Amino acid sequence: LICNGYKDLEYVSLALIARTMGLNTVIVLEQEEELDIVVEASRRLNIRPVVGMRAKLRTKHAGHFGATSGEKGKFGLNAAQILSVVAKLKALAMLDCLQLLHFHI
């Protein structure tokens, strides 16, 4: 179950609780700050998350969503943010929780 979009504490908590019911929920980070919410909920509930990241590609295209592609795209993490999330997860001994890289071309 891929969980992306806006993430508040309630949404993330629900995704984590679903893991205890046997669902393989993956919380996809689209903003760097969302990691803090995931970590907080995970600690509060004592449930290890499965985390993914949406990468913001630098490539642009002329298709239907062309205006939201490239560096000025609204969604996703750039390379520096991806490395920052990896470093934070590593420091928290949670790097094994990172299991998905997602992007749109």
C-alpha positions in Angstrom: 0.0 0.0 0.0 1.7 3.2 -1.2 1.0 6.2 1.0 1.9 9.5 -0.6 0.3 12.9 -0.6 -0.1 15.2 2.4 1.1 13.6 5.6 0.1 14.7 9.1 0.6 12.7 12.3 -2.9 11.1 12.0 -2.3 9.9 8.4 1.2 8.5 9.2 -0.1 6.8 12.4 -2.9 5.1 10.4 -0.3 3.9 7.8 1.9 2.5 10.6 -1.1 0.8 12.4 -2.0 -0.9 9.0 1.4 -2.6 9.2 0.3 -4.4 12.4 -2.7 -5.7 10.4 -0.4 -7.3 7.8 -0.5 -4.6 5.2 2.8 -3.7 3.6 2.4 0.1 3.8 5.1 2.3 2.4 5.1 5.9 3.4 6.5 8.0 0.5 8.3 11.2 1.5 7.6 14.1 -0.8 9.1 16.7 1.5 12.1 16.4 3.7 10.2 17.6 6.8 7.8 14.6 6.5 10.5 12.3 7.9 10.2 14.0 11.3 6.5 13.1 11.4 7.2 9.5 10.4 9.9 9.1 13.0 7.7 10.7 15.7 4.7 8.5 14.9 6.9 5.4 14.7 8.4 6.0 18.1 5.1 6.8 19.7 3.5 3.6 18.3 6.6 1.5 18.5 6.1 0.4 14.9 9.0 0.5 12.4 8.0 2.2 9.2 8.7 1.3 5.6 9.8 4.5 3.9 10.0 5.6 0.3 11.1 8.8 -1.3 9.8 10.6 -4.3 12.7 12.0 -6.3 12.4 15.3 -8.1 14.0 14.9 -11.4 15.7 17.8 -13.2 14.3 16.7 -16.6 11.4 18.6 -18.1 8.8 17.4 -20.5 6.1 19.0 -22.6 3.3 16.6 -21.6 0.2 17.2 -19.6 2.1 17.8 -16.4 5.0 19.5 -18.0 4.5 22.7 -16.0 5.2 20.7 -12.8 8.3 18.9 -14.0 11.9 19.8 -13.6 13.7 21.6 -10.8 10.8 23.9 -10.1 8.4 21.0 -9.7 6.2 21.0 -6.7 6.7 17.5 -5.5 9.6 15.3 -4.6 13.1 15.6 -3.1 16.1 16.9 -5.0 19.5 15.1 -4.7 20.7 17.1 -1.7 17.4 16.4 0.2 17.6 12.7 -0.6 21.1 12.6 0.8 19.9 14.5 3.9 17.1 12.0 4.5 19.5 9.1 4.1 21.9 10.7 6.6 19.1 11.3 9.1 17.8 7.7 8.8 21.3 6.4 9.2 21.9 8.5 12.3 18.6 7.1 13.8 19.6 3.5 13.0 16.6 3.4 10.6 18.3 3.2 7.2 16.9 -0.3 6.7 13.4 1.3 6.7 14.2 3.0 3.4 13.0 0.6 0.7 11.5 2.6 -2.2 12.6 5.3 -4.6 9.7 6.7 -6.7 9.7 9.3 -9.4 7.7 10.6 -12.4 9.2 11.2 -15.8 
